[in-house]
Amino acid sequence: MTLSPGLLKVISFLLTALFMPLSGITYGIDVFSSGARTDTARVNVAGAGAYFRSQGIACDGENLYFSSKTSLIKTEKDGVKTVCINLDAIPDELSEKYGIAHIGGISCYGGKLYAGMEDSKVWKYPVIGVFDCETLAFEKYYVLDCEKITRGLPWVCVDPETGLLWCADHSKTPSKLYAFDVRGDMSPAGEINLDGDFPSVQGAEFYNGALYGASNDENQTIYKVDINSGKAEKYIARNLTPGSEGEGMTFAERDGRTVILAIDMGPLFVNAFIREYEII
């Protein structure tokens, strides 16, 4: 489903105005709890904008991409100005044939946007959806082995150095990471045992050969995984305001340096924060 940019702006403005008072409250709570947070900058998006930024985030070096439960949106570098949007990003074939009802973490590679897609709470068909980065148009999909991917597909990320897409078998307490060859028609490309905790990861991305995952654990921790040994360790504790929900993450350039961008939903779920973290 597509809307004209003008109509989309009107709808977004009305919904933002409707939820702005509540968004202001959650922003105030966030400021009040700033002593625990570890971000260095943040953007607060309310109303419809928050919904469209409620799951995953990815970057292609120029633009940012966000997923919600059923939509995809492409923005400029600021994460706010919309370039294009796919309001109904789950094709009828996937919803009717496999019961796909949820889009999770996303990742950009080679002009394509890869998305983890789930038959939410059923866990029978873990699906990777492939979209065009230019238009966000759906192109194709792959159904993974549900004997391995046993609890949905909360996130996927592509290693730009190898062209391998990585994902986990459980979103709560995974014991393995699985690899699939993007350039080989998503054929299985190995697996590694995790050495350490990697719980409740909502989105992940590669940087300098290592995999980083943003979780919704007690401290909304960002974890780092050595993809060769499987060793997982805590990297940054985000320490969000109680009631917030940590979502996906990516890497982006800001003022000539690379930073982590991670998103979260505010305590009342009427606003989303796009937060910036320094690489340590």
C-alpha atoms as an extended CHARMM CRD file, in Angstrom:
* protein
*
       280  EXT
         1         1  MET       CA              0.0000000000        0.0000000000        0.0000000000  PROA      1               0.0000000000
         2         2  THR       CA              1.4310000000        3.3660000000       -1.0000000000  PROA      2               0.0000000000
         3         3  LEU       CA              0.4510000000        6.9100000000       -0.1140000000  PROA      3               0.0000000000
         4         4  SER       CA              1.5220000000       10.1510000000       -1.6970000000  PROA      4               0.0000000000
         5         5  PRO       CA              4.2490000000       11.9810000000        0.2420000000  PROA      5               0.0000000000
         6         6  GLY       CA              1.8430000000       14.8680000000        0.8610000000  PROA      6               0.0000000000
         7         7  LEU       CA             -0.9090000000       12.6960000000        2.3370000000  PROA      7               0.0000000000
         8         8  LEU       CA              1.6160000000       10.7540000000        4.3980000000  PROA      8               0.0000000000
         9         9  LYS       CA              2.9340000000       14.0040000000        5.8900000000  PROA      9               0.0000000000
        10        10  VAL       CA             -0.5920000000       15.1080000000        6.8120000000  PROA      10              0.0000000000
        11        11  ILE       CA             -1.3870000000       11.7940000000        8.5210000000  PROA      11              0.0000000000
        12        12  SER       CA              1.9600000000       11.7700000000       10.2950000000  PROA      12              0.0000000000
        13        13  PHE       CA              1.4810000000       15.3720000000       11.4660000000  PROA      13              0.0000000000
        14        14  LEU       CA             -1.9820000000       14.6580000000       12.8760000000  PROA      14              0.0000000000
        15        15  LEU       CA             -0.8660000000       11.5410000000       14.7320000000  PROA      15              0.0000000000
        16        16  THR       CA              2.2500000000       13.2630000000       16.0190000000  PROA      16              0.0000000000
        17        17  ALA       CA              0.1920000000       16.1960000000       17.2970000000  PROA      17              0.0000000000
        18        18  LEU       CA             -2.2050000000       13.7660000000       18.9810000000  PROA      18              0.0000000000
        19        19  PHE       CA              0.5570000000       11.9400000000       20.8710000000  PROA      19              0.0000000000
        20        20  MET       CA              2.9180000000       14.8810000000       21.4120000000  PROA      20              0.0000000000
        21        21  PRO       CA              1.8170000000       15.5770000000       25.0210000000  PROA      21              0.0000000000
        22        22  LEU       CA              2.4670000000       11.9640000000       26.0360000000  PROA      22              0.0000000000
        23        23  SER       CA              5.6930000000       11.9880000000       24.0610000000  PROA      23              0.0000000000
        24        24  GLY       CA              6.7610000000       15.0780000000       25.9620000000  PROA      24              0.0000000000
        25        25  ILE       CA              6.1460000000       13.2780000000       29.2340000000  PROA      25              0.0000000000
        26        26  THR       CA              8.2630000000       10.2940000000       28.2250000000  PROA      26              0.0000000000
        27        27  TYR       CA             10.9960000000       12.6200000000       26.9550000000  PROA      27              0.0000000000
        28        28  GLY       CA             10.9770000000       14.3870000000       30.2970000000  PROA      28              0.0000000000
        29        29  ILE       CA             11.2820000000       11.0610000000       32.0950000000  PROA      29              0.0000000000
        30        30  ASP       CA             14.1880000000       10.1960000000       29.8280000000  PROA      30              0.0000000000
        31        31  VAL       CA             15.9590000000       13.4600000000       30.6440000000  PROA      31              0.0000000000
        32        32  PHE       CA             15.3490000000       12.9200000000       34.3470000000  PROA      32              0.0000000000
        33        33  SER       CA             16.9920000000        9.4830000000       34.1580000000  PROA      33              0.0000000000
        34        34  SER       CA             19.9900000000       10.7440000000       32.1560000000  PROA      34              0.0000000000
        35        35  GLY       CA             22.4050000000        9.7780000000       34.9200000000  PROA      35              0.0000000000
        36        36  ALA       CA             22.0370000000        6.0980000000       34.0270000000  PROA      36              0.0000000000
        37        37  ARG       CA             21.9420000000        6.3930000000       30.2390000000  PROA      37              0.0000000000
        38        38  THR       CA             25.0800000000        5.9740000000       28.1740000000  PROA      38              0.0000000000
        39        39  ASP       CA             24.0250000000        7.6100000000       24.8840000000  PROA      39              0.0000000000
        40        40  THR       CA             25.7640000000       10.7530000000       23.6300000000  PROA      40              0.0000000000
        41        41  ALA       CA             22.9450000000       12.1160000000       21.4600000000  PROA      41              0.0000000000
        42        42  ARG       CA             19.3430000000       11.2500000000       20.6920000000  PROA      42              0.0000000000
        43        43  VAL       CA             16.3880000000       12.0770000000       18.4370000000  PROA      43              0.0000000000
        44        44  ASN       CA             12.8390000000       11.7640000000       19.7830000000  PROA      44              0.0000000000
        45        45  VAL       CA             10.1490000000       10.7470000000       17.2700000000  PROA      45              0.0000000000
        46        46  ALA       CA              6.4730000000       10.6670000000       18.2820000000  PROA      46              0.0000000000
        47        47  GLY       CA              3.1620000000        9.3520000000       16.9740000000  PROA      47              0.0000000000
        48        48  ALA       CA              3.1780000000        7.6590000000       13.5740000000  PROA      48              0.0000000000
        49        49  GLY       CA              6.9100000000        8.2480000000       13.2750000000  PROA      49              0.0000000000
        50        50  ALA       CA              7.4860000000        6.1850000000       16.4110000000  PROA      50              0.0000000000
        51        51  TYR       CA              5.4380000000        3.2970000000       15.0450000000  PROA      51              0.0000000000
        52        52  PHE       CA              7.4440000000        3.2510000000       11.8200000000  PROA      52              0.0000000000
        53        53  ARG       CA             10.6700000000        3.1030000000       13.8780000000  PROA      53              0.0000000000
        54        54  SER       CA              9.6100000000        0.4540000000       16.3870000000  PROA      54              0.0000000000
        55        55  GLN       CA             11.6320000000       -2.6330000000       15.3700000000  PROA      55              0.0000000000
        56        56  GLY       CA             14.8430000000       -2.6020000000       13.3350000000  PROA      56              0.0000000000
        57        57  ILE       CA             17.3060000000       -0.0630000000       11.9630000000  PROA      57              0.0000000000
        58        58  ALA       CA             19.8890000000       -0.3850000000        9.1740000000  PROA      58              0.0000000000
        59        59  CYS       CA             22.2240000000        1.9060000000        7.2450000000  PROA      59              0.0000000000
        60        60  ASP       CA             23.5760000000        1.7060000000        3.6920000000  PROA      60              0.0000000000
        61        61  GLY       CA             26.1540000000        4.4480000000        4.2190000000  PROA      61              0.0000000000
        62        62  GLU       CA             23.8320000000        7.1850000000        3.0080000000  PROA      62              0.0000000000
        63        63  ASN       CA             20.3050000000        6.5160000000        4.2620000000  PROA      63              0.0000000000
        64        64  LEU       CA             18.7280000000        4.9250000000        7.2910000000  PROA      64              0.0000000000
        65        65  TYR       CA             16.0700000000        2.2150000000        7.1620000000  PROA      65              0.0000000000
        66        66  PHE       CA             13.5610000000        1.3060000000        9.8570000000  PROA      66              0.0000000000
        67        67  SER       CA             11.0890000000       -1.5290000000       10.2820000000  PROA      67              0.0000000000
        68        68  SER       CA              7.8470000000       -1.7710000000       12.2010000000  PROA      68              0.0000000000
        69        69  LYS       CA              5.6690000000       -4.8290000000       12.6350000000  PROA      69              0.0000000000
        70        70  THR       CA              4.3720000000       -4.6010000000        9.0450000000  PROA      70              0.0000000000
        71        71  SER       CA              6.1490000000       -1.6770000000        7.3450000000  PROA      71              0.0000000000
        72        72  LEU       CA              9.5190000000       -0.4000000000        6.1410000000  PROA      72              0.0000000000
        73        73  ILE       CA             10.6360000000        3.2140000000        5.9140000000  PROA      73              0.0000000000
        74        74  LYS       CA             13.7000000000        4.8390000000        4.3790000000  PROA      74              0.0000000000
        75        75  THR       CA             14.9090000000        8.2010000000        5.6920000000  PROA      75              0.0000000000
        76        76  GLU       CA             17.7290000000       10.6480000000        5.2490000000  PROA      76              0.0000000000
        77        77  LYS       CA             20.7590000000       10.4620000000        7.5690000000  PROA      77              0.0000000000
        78        78  ASP       CA             18.9190000000       12.2840000000       10.3310000000  PROA      78              0.0000000000
        79        79  GLY       CA             16.4960000000        9.3870000000       10.7070000000  PROA      79              0.0000000000
        80        80  VAL       CA             13.5390000000       11.7720000000       10.4740000000  PROA      80              0.0000000000
        81        81  LYS       CA             13.0280000000       13.0110000000        6.9020000000  PROA      81              0.0000000000
        82        82  THR       CA             11.2170000000       10.3190000000        4.9170000000  PROA      82              0.0000000000
        83        83  VAL       CA             12.5670000000        9.2810000000        1.5100000000  PROA      83              0.0000000000
        84        84  CYS       CA             10.1040000000        6.4740000000        0.8180000000  PROA      84              0.0000000000
        85        85  ILE       CA              7.8990000000        4.0270000000        2.6740000000  PROA      85              0.0000000000
        86        86  ASN       CA              6.3420000000        0.6040000000        2.1890000000  PROA      86              0.0000000000
        87        87  LEU       CA              3.3060000000        0.6030000000        4.4610000000  PROA      87              0.0000000000
        88        88  ASP       CA              2.3900000000       -3.0280000000        3.8030000000  PROA      88              0.0000000000
        89        89  ALA       CA              5.7410000000       -4.7870000000        3.4690000000  PROA      89              0.0000000000
        90        90  ILE       CA              4.4290000000       -8.3120000000        4.1100000000  PROA      90              0.0000000000
        91        91  PRO       CA              3.1500000000       -9.7070000000        0.7850000000  PROA      91              0.0000000000
        92        92  ASP       CA             -0.1570000000      -11.5730000000        0.7340000000  PROA      92              0.0000000000
        93        93  GLU       CA              1.6460000000      -14.7720000000       -0.2560000000  PROA      93              0.0000000000
        94        94  LEU       CA              3.6920000000      -14.7380000000        2.9550000000  PROA      94              0.0000000000
        95        95  SER       CA              0.7660000000      -13.9210000000        5.2190000000  PROA      95              0.0000000000
        96        96  GLU       CA             -1.6230000000      -16.3970000000        3.5770000000  PROA      96              0.0000000000
        97        97  LYS       CA              0.7860000000      -19.2790000000        2.9640000000  PROA      97              0.0000000000
        98        98  TYR       CA              3.0370000000      -19.0060000000        6.0370000000  PROA      98              0.0000000000
        99        99  GLY       CA              1.1520000000      -16.7780000000        8.4420000000  PROA      99              0.0000000000
       100       100  ILE       CA              3.9180000000      -14.1620000000        8.4340000000  PROA      100             0.0000000000
       101       101  ALA       CA              2.7660000000      -11.2360000000       10.5710000000  PROA      101             0.0000000000
       102       102  HSD       CA              5.8770000000       -9.5750000000       11.9590000000  PROA      102             0.0000000000
       103       103  ILE       CA              9.0420000000       -7.8980000000       10.6460000000  PROA      103             0.0000000000
       104       104  GLY       CA             12.0290000000       -7.7910000000       12.9840000000  PROA      104             0.0000000000
       105       105  GLY       CA             15.6670000000       -6.7520000000       12.6320000000  PROA      105             0.0000000000
       106       106  ILE       CA             16.9900000000       -5.6470000000        9.2270000000  PROA      106             0.0000000000
       107       107  SER       CA             20.3290000000       -5.2950000000        7.4580000000  PROA      107             0.0000000000
       108       108  CYS       CA             21.5770000000       -3.7090000000        4.2010000000  PROA      108             0.0000000000
       109       109  TYR       CA             23.9090000000       -5.4250000000        1.7460000000  PROA      109             0.0000000000
       110       110  GLY       CA             24.5450000000       -4.9390000000       -1.9710000000  PROA      110             0.0000000000
       111       111  GLY       CA             21.5920000000       -2.6430000000       -2.5550000000  PROA      111             0.0000000000
       112       112  LYS       CA             19.1760000000       -5.0170000000       -0.8330000000  PROA      112             0.0000000000
       113       113  LEU       CA             17.4550000000       -4.8560000000        2.5300000000  PROA      113             0.0000000000
       114       114  TYR       CA             17.2410000000       -8.1830000000        4.3510000000  PROA      114             0.0000000000
       115       115  ALA       CA             14.5590000000       -8.6030000000        7.0100000000  PROA      115             0.0000000000
       116       116  GLY       CA             13.8100000000      -11.2590000000        9.5940000000  PROA      116             0.0000000000
       117       117  MET       CA             10.1110000000      -12.1330000000        9.3020000000  PROA      117             0.0000000000
       118       118  GLU       CA              7.9920000000      -14.3040000000       11.6090000000  PROA      118             0.0000000000
       119       119  ASP       CA              4.6740000000      -16.1030000000       11.9420000000  PROA      119             0.0000000000
       120       120  SER       CA              4.5050000000      -14.4260000000       15.3260000000  PROA      120             0.0000000000
       121       121  LYS       CA              4.1140000000      -16.7590000000       18.3300000000  PROA      121             0.0000000000
       122       122  VAL       CA              3.7550000000      -19.8120000000       16.0740000000  PROA      122             0.0000000000
       123       123  TRP       CA              7.4680000000      -20.2400000000       15.2010000000  PROA      123             0.0000000000
       124       124  LYS       CA              6.9030000000      -22.6430000000       12.3160000000  PROA      124             0.0000000000
       125       125  TYR       CA              8.1340000000      -20.5510000000        9.3910000000  PROA      125             0.0000000000
       126       126  PRO       CA             11.2080000000      -18.3400000000        9.9070000000  PROA      126             0.0000000000
       127       127  VAL       CA             11.4370000000      -16.2390000000        6.7430000000  PROA      127             0.0000000000
       128       128  ILE       CA             14.0490000000      -13.8850000000        5.3060000000  PROA      128             0.0000000000
       129       129  GLY       CA             12.4620000000      -11.1910000000        3.1580000000  PROA      129             0.0000000000
       130       130  VAL       CA             14.5140000000       -9.3320000000        0.5450000000  PROA      130             0.0000000000
       131       131  PHE       CA             13.6270000000       -5.7670000000       -0.4670000000  PROA      131             0.0000000000
       132       132  ASP       CA             15.0970000000       -3.2310000000       -2.8760000000  PROA      132             0.0000000000
       133       133  CYS       CA             16.9160000000       -0.4680000000       -0.9840000000  PROA      133             0.0000000000
       134       134  GLU       CA             16.0240000000        2.1490000000       -3.5760000000  PROA      134             0.0000000000
       135       135  THR       CA             12.2450000000        1.6760000000       -3.5300000000  PROA      135             0.0000000000
       136       136  LEU       CA             11.6320000000       -0.7190000000       -0.5880000000  PROA      136             0.0000000000
       137       137  ALA       CA              9.7450000000       -2.9520000000       -3.0120000000  PROA      137             0.0000000000
       138       138  PHE       CA              9.5330000000       -6.6150000000       -2.0030000000  PROA      138             0.0000000000
       139       139  GLU       CA             11.5830000000       -8.9170000000       -4.2450000000  PROA      139             0.0000000000
       140       140  LYS       CA             11.8080000000      -12.4580000000       -2.8420000000  PROA      140             0.0000000000
       141       141  TYR       CA             11.9300000000      -14.5610000000        0.2810000000  PROA      141             0.0000000000
       142       142  TYR       CA             13.5900000000      -17.6120000000        1.7930000000  PROA      142             0.0000000000
       143       143  VAL       CA             12.0840000000      -20.0280000000        4.3350000000  PROA      143             0.0000000000
       144       144  LEU       CA             14.6780000000      -21.3210000000        6.8030000000  PROA      144             0.0000000000
       145       145  ASP       CA             14.8030000000      -24.6480000000        8.6260000000  PROA      145             0.0000000000
       146       146  CYS       CA             12.4810000000      -24.3990000000       11.6430000000  PROA      146             0.0000000000
       147       147  GLU       CA             14.2870000000      -27.3210000000       13.2790000000  PROA      147             0.0000000000
       148       148  LYS       CA             17.2320000000      -24.9650000000       13.7650000000  PROA      148             0.0000000000
       149       149  ILE       CA             15.5150000000      -21.5920000000       13.8890000000  PROA      149             0.0000000000
       150       150  THR       CA             13.0430000000      -22.7020000000       16.5340000000  PROA      150             0.0000000000
       151       151  ARG       CA             11.6090000000      -19.4800000000       17.9080000000  PROA      151             0.0000000000
       152       152  GLY       CA             11.0340000000      -17.1100000000       15.0560000000  PROA      152             0.0000000000
       153       153  LEU       CA             13.5760000000      -14.8610000000       13.3780000000  PROA      153             0.0000000000
       154       154  PRO       CA             13.9320000000      -11.7060000000       15.5180000000  PROA      154             0.0000000000
       155       155  TRP       CA             16.9440000000      -10.3910000000       13.5970000000  PROA      155             0.0000000000
       156       156  VAL       CA             19.2820000000      -10.9580000000       10.6800000000  PROA      156             0.0000000000
       157       157  CYS       CA             22.5070000000       -9.1940000000        9.7270000000  PROA      157             0.0000000000
       158       158  VAL       CA             24.8960000000       -9.4970000000        6.7910000000  PROA      158             0.0000000000
       159       159  ASP       CA             28.6850000000       -9.4540000000        7.1410000000  PROA      159             0.0000000000
       160       160  PRO       CA             29.7900000000       -7.0820000000        4.3480000000  PROA      160             0.0000000000
       161       161  GLU       CA             33.2140000000       -8.7470000000        4.1890000000  PROA      161             0.0000000000
       162       162  THR       CA             31.9340000000      -12.2740000000        3.4960000000  PROA      162             0.0000000000
       163       163  GLY       CA             28.3780000000      -11.8890000000        2.1860000000  PROA      163             0.0000000000
       164       164  LEU       CA             27.1410000000      -14.2360000000        4.8990000000  PROA      164             0.0000000000
       165       165  LEU       CA             23.8550000000      -13.5280000000        6.6360000000  PROA      165             0.0000000000
       166       166  TRP       CA             23.8090000000      -14.4370000000       10.3190000000  PROA      166             0.0000000000
       167       167  CYS       CA             20.8650000000      -15.0850000000       12.6230000000  PROA      167             0.0000000000
       168       168  ALA       CA             20.0130000000      -16.8490000000       15.8820000000  PROA      168             0.0000000000
       169       169  ASP       CA             17.8200000000      -19.8350000000       16.6890000000  PROA      169             0.0000000000
       170       170  HSD       CA             16.1750000000      -18.4080000000       19.8410000000  PROA      170             0.0000000000
       171       171  SER       CA             15.5570000000      -14.7680000000       20.7100000000  PROA      171             0.0000000000
       172       172  LYS       CA             15.7460000000      -15.3480000000       24.4810000000  PROA      172             0.0000000000
       173       173  THR       CA             18.7470000000      -17.5840000000       25.1480000000  PROA      173             0.0000000000
       174       174  PRO       CA             20.4010000000      -18.6510000000       21.8900000000  PROA      174             0.0000000000
       175       175  SER       CA             23.1650000000      -21.2390000000       21.9660000000  PROA      175             0.0000000000
       176       176  LYS       CA             24.1980000000      -20.9970000000       18.3090000000  PROA      176             0.0000000000
       177       177  LEU       CA             24.5130000000      -18.5470000000       15.4620000000  PROA      177             0.0000000000
       178       178  TYR       CA             23.6970000000      -19.7270000000       11.9410000000  PROA      178             0.0000000000
       179       179  ALA       CA             25.1330000000      -18.4310000000        8.6590000000  PROA      179             0.0000000000
       180       180  PHE       CA             23.6000000000      -18.3880000000        5.1830000000  PROA      180             0.0000000000
       181       181  ASP       CA             25.2540000000      -17.3550000000        1.9260000000  PROA      181             0.0000000000
       182       182  VAL       CA             23.5060000000      -14.3070000000        0.4740000000  PROA      182             0.0000000000
       183       183  ARG       CA             25.4540000000      -14.6830000000       -2.7660000000  PROA      183             0.0000000000
       184       184  GLY       CA             24.6590000000      -18.4090000000       -2.9340000000  PROA      184             0.0000000000
       185       185  ASP       CA             20.8610000000      -18.2450000000       -2.8960000000  PROA      185             0.0000000000
       186       186  MET       CA             20.8120000000      -18.3180000000        0.9370000000  PROA      186             0.0000000000
       187       187  SER       CA             22.3900000000      -21.7640000000        1.1410000000  PROA      187             0.0000000000
       188       188  PRO       CA             23.5040000000      -22.8510000000        4.6550000000  PROA      188             0.0000000000
       189       189  ALA       CA             27.0840000000      -21.7310000000        5.3160000000  PROA      189             0.0000000000
       190       190  GLY       CA             27.8450000000      -23.0240000000        8.8000000000  PROA      190             0.0000000000
       191       191  GLU       CA             27.1140000000      -22.3920000000       12.4400000000  PROA      191             0.0000000000
       192       192  ILE       CA             29.0250000000      -21.5080000000       15.6110000000  PROA      192             0.0000000000
       193       193  ASN       CA             28.4080000000      -22.2440000000       19.2630000000  PROA      193             0.0000000000
       194       194  LEU       CA             27.9810000000      -19.1620000000       21.4130000000  PROA      194             0.0000000000
       195       195  ASP       CA             30.3680000000      -18.8720000000       24.3210000000  PROA      195             0.0000000000
       196       196  GLY       CA             28.6190000000      -16.4490000000       26.6710000000  PROA      196             0.0000000000
       197       197  ASP       CA             25.2630000000      -14.7420000000       26.9540000000  PROA      197             0.0000000000
       198       198  PHE       CA             23.5190000000      -13.1940000000       23.9470000000  PROA      198             0.0000000000
       199       199  PRO       CA             19.9440000000      -12.8250000000       25.2730000000  PROA      199             0.0000000000
       200       200  SER       CA             16.8480000000      -11.1740000000       23.8260000000  PROA      200             0.0000000000
       201       201  VAL       CA             18.6600000000       -9.6270000000       20.8630000000  PROA      201             0.0000000000
       202       202  GLN       CA             16.3960000000       -7.4240000000       18.7440000000  PROA      202             0.0000000000
       203       203  GLY       CA             18.8100000000       -6.3220000000       16.0300000000  PROA      203             0.0000000000
       204       204  ALA       CA             22.4440000000       -6.8470000000       15.0510000000  PROA      204             0.0000000000
       205       205  GLU       CA             25.1060000000       -5.5500000000       12.6960000000  PROA      205             0.0000000000
       206       206  PHE       CA             28.7460000000       -6.1220000000       11.7720000000  PROA      206             0.0000000000
       207       207  TYR       CA             31.6290000000       -3.7310000000       12.3540000000  PROA      207             0.0000000000
       208       208  ASN       CA             35.3000000000       -4.5180000000       11.6900000000  PROA      208             0.0000000000
       209       209  GLY       CA             34.5700000000       -8.2320000000       11.4290000000  PROA      209             0.0000000000
       210       210  ALA       CA             32.7240000000       -8.5400000000       14.7500000000  PROA      210             0.0000000000
       211       211  LEU       CA             28.9870000000       -8.9810000000       15.2780000000  PROA      211             0.0000000000
       212       212  TYR       CA             27.1900000000       -6.5920000000       17.6320000000  PROA      212             0.0000000000
       213       213  GLY       CA             23.6810000000       -7.2310000000       18.9260000000  PROA      213             0.0000000000
       214       214  ALA       CA             21.2910000000       -4.8710000000       20.7420000000  PROA      214             0.0000000000
       215       215  SER       CA             19.2240000000       -6.6530000000       23.3730000000  PROA      215             0.0000000000
       216       216  ASN       CA             16.1930000000       -5.9880000000       25.5120000000  PROA      216             0.0000000000
       217       217  ASP       CA             17.6910000000       -7.6060000000       28.6020000000  PROA      217             0.0000000000
       218       218  GLU       CA             17.6770000000       -5.9720000000       32.0350000000  PROA      218             0.0000000000
       219       219  ASN       CA             20.0930000000       -3.2010000000       31.0050000000  PROA      219             0.0000000000
       220       220  GLN       CA             19.2890000000       -3.1690000000       27.2620000000  PROA      220             0.0000000000
       221       221  THR       CA             22.8720000000       -4.2870000000       26.6930000000  PROA      221             0.0000000000
       222       222  ILE       CA             24.6890000000       -4.1880000000       23.3660000000  PROA      222             0.0000000000
       223       223  TYR       CA             26.7520000000       -7.3840000000       23.0440000000  PROA      223             0.0000000000
       224       224  LYS       CA             29.8210000000       -8.1050000000       20.9390000000  PROA      224             0.0000000000
       225       225  VAL       CA             30.5110000000      -11.5200000000       19.4030000000  PROA      225             0.0000000000
       226       226  ASP       CA             33.7770000000      -12.8260000000       17.9650000000  PROA      226             0.0000000000
       227       227  ILE       CA             32.3980000000      -14.5850000000       14.9120000000  PROA      227             0.0000000000
       228       228  ASN       CA             35.3750000000      -16.9830000000       14.7770000000  PROA      228             0.0000000000
       229       229  SER       CA             35.3250000000      -18.2400000000       18.3660000000  PROA      229             0.0000000000
       230       230  GLY       CA             31.6940000000      -17.5190000000       19.2600000000  PROA      230             0.0000000000
       231       231  LYS       CA             32.7700000000      -15.6430000000       22.3840000000  PROA      231             0.0000000000
       232       232  ALA       CA             30.0340000000      -13.1920000000       23.3940000000  PROA      232             0.0000000000
       233       233  GLU       CA             30.5600000000      -10.3950000000       25.8850000000  PROA      233             0.0000000000
       234       234  LYS       CA             28.8010000000       -7.3030000000       27.1430000000  PROA      234             0.0000000000
       235       235  TYR       CA             29.8700000000       -4.2050000000       25.2280000000  PROA      235             0.0000000000
       236       236  ILE       CA             27.6290000000       -1.3020000000       26.3190000000  PROA      236             0.0000000000
       237       237  ALA       CA             24.8440000000       -1.2440000000       28.8980000000  PROA      237             0.0000000000
       238       238  ARG       CA             22.2990000000        1.2330000000       27.5480000000  PROA      238             0.0000000000
       239       239  ASN       CA             20.4390000000        1.5840000000       30.8960000000  PROA      239             0.0000000000
       240       240  LEU       CA             17.2110000000        2.9120000000       29.4200000000  PROA      240             0.0000000000
       241       241  THR       CA             14.3720000000        4.3580000000       31.4830000000  PROA      241             0.0000000000
       242       242  PRO       CA             12.3430000000        1.5770000000       33.1990000000  PROA      242             0.0000000000
       243       243  GLY       CA              9.4480000000        0.5410000000       30.9650000000  PROA      243             0.0000000000
       244       244  SER       CA             11.3620000000        1.2870000000       27.7530000000  PROA      244             0.0000000000
       245       245  GLU       CA             11.9740000000       -1.4470000000       25.1960000000  PROA      245             0.0000000000
       246       246  GLY       CA             15.3270000000       -1.7850000000       23.4810000000  PROA      246             0.0000000000
       247       247  GLU       CA             15.0810000000       -2.4840000000       19.7400000000  PROA      247             0.0000000000
       248       248  GLY       CA             17.5520000000       -2.7310000000       16.8380000000  PROA      248             0.0000000000
       249       249  MET       CA             20.9390000000       -1.1610000000       16.0940000000  PROA      249             0.0000000000
       250       250  THR       CA             23.2830000000       -0.3100000000       13.2410000000  PROA      250             0.0000000000
       251       251  PHE       CA             26.4800000000        1.6190000000       12.5280000000  PROA      251             0.0000000000
       252       252  ALA       CA             26.5740000000        5.0040000000       10.7910000000  PROA      252             0.0000000000
       253       253  GLU       CA             28.9140000000        7.8910000000       10.0670000000  PROA      253             0.0000000000
       254       254  ARG       CA             28.4900000000       11.0350000000       12.1580000000  PROA      254             0.0000000000
       255       255  ASP       CA             30.8440000000       14.0080000000       11.7080000000  PROA      255             0.0000000000
       256       256  GLY       CA             33.5950000000       11.8750000000       10.2330000000  PROA      256             0.0000000000
       257       257  ARG       CA             33.4390000000        9.0870000000       12.8040000000  PROA      257             0.0000000000
       258       258  THR       CA             31.5810000000        5.7980000000       13.0690000000  PROA      258             0.0000000000
       259       259  VAL       CA             29.0060000000        5.5050000000       15.8400000000  PROA      259             0.0000000000
       260       260  ILE       CA             26.3680000000        3.0330000000       16.9640000000  PROA      260             0.0000000000
       261       261  LEU       CA             22.7640000000        4.0430000000       16.3040000000  PROA      261             0.0000000000
       262       262  ALA       CA             20.2180000000        2.1310000000       18.3800000000  PROA      262             0.0000000000
       263       263  ILE       CA             16.4790000000        2.6110000000       18.7480000000  PROA      263             0.0000000000
       264       264  ASP       CA             14.0830000000        2.0790000000       21.6250000000  PROA      264             0.0000000000
       265       265  MET       CA             10.4430000000        2.6690000000       22.4100000000  PROA      265             0.0000000000
       266       266  GLY       CA              9.6470000000        5.0240000000       25.3060000000  PROA      266             0.0000000000
       267       267  PRO       CA              7.8180000000        3.7990000000       28.4330000000  PROA      267             0.0000000000
       268       268  LEU       CA              4.3670000000        4.7380000000       27.0880000000  PROA      268             0.0000000000
       269       269  PHE       CA              5.1290000000        3.3840000000       23.5810000000  PROA      269             0.0000000000
       270       270  VAL       CA              4.0530000000        6.6300000000       21.9240000000  PROA      270             0.0000000000
       271       271  ASN       CA              7.5590000000        7.7670000000       21.0440000000  PROA      271             0.0000000000
       272       272  ALA       CA             10.7820000000        6.2410000000       19.7700000000  PROA      272             0.0000000000
       273       273  PHE       CA             14.3380000000        7.3440000000       20.4520000000  PROA      273             0.0000000000
       274       274  ILE       CA             17.1530000000        7.0600000000       17.9170000000  PROA      274             0.0000000000
       275       275  ARG       CA             20.2180000000        7.0910000000       20.1540000000  PROA      275             0.0000000000
       276       276  GLU       CA             23.8760000000        7.5330000000       19.3510000000  PROA      276             0.0000000000
       277       277  TYR       CA             26.6420000000        5.6350000000       21.1760000000  PROA      277             0.0000000000
       278       278  GLU       CA             30.3940000000        6.0130000000       20.8920000000  PROA      278             0.0000000000
       279       279  ILE       CA             32.4300000000        2.9900000000       19.8600000000  PROA      279             0.0000000000
       280       280  ILE       CA             34.6790000000        2.0840000000       22.7680000000  PROA      280             0.0000000000
